[in-house]
Amino acid sequence: MMMDIPALSVSMSHSKLMNDVGISVLKMAKDHTTQQSQQLVQMMMQSVQPHLGGHIDLRA
């Protein structure tokens, strides 16, 4: 059985490239999600109004 070394090398190189691209895309998605989460936390912190809701007016 004869192995085609150049074809095997190209195939392995292609597989590594596809793996590296997939990892890069996942890292970009993770970074984007982290950034969105931080923005959501900041938005929620800015919406807090601690002086509201502390007293209830029971007079009618």
C-alpha positions, 0 to 999 in steps of 0.5 A, spaced: 500 500 500 503 506 497 501 513 501 500 519 497 505 523 502 503 530 499 496 529 499 496 527 506 500 533 508 495 538 504 489 534 507 492 535 514 494 542 513 487 543 511 484 540 517 489 544 521 486 551 518 479 549 519 480 547 526 484 554 527 478 558 523 473 555 528 477 556 534 478 564 532 470 564 530 468 561 537 473 566 541 470 572 537 463 570 539 465 569 546 468 576 546 462 579 543 457 575 548 462 578 554 462 585 551 454 585 551 453 582 558 458 587 560 453 593 557 447 589 560 450 590 567 452 597 566 445 599 563 442 595 569 446 599 574 444 606 571 437 604 571 437 603 579 434 608 583 435 607 590 431 613 593 424 609 590 420 604 593 423 606 600 416 609 603 409 607 601 404 612 602 398 608 606 393 615 606 387 614 601 
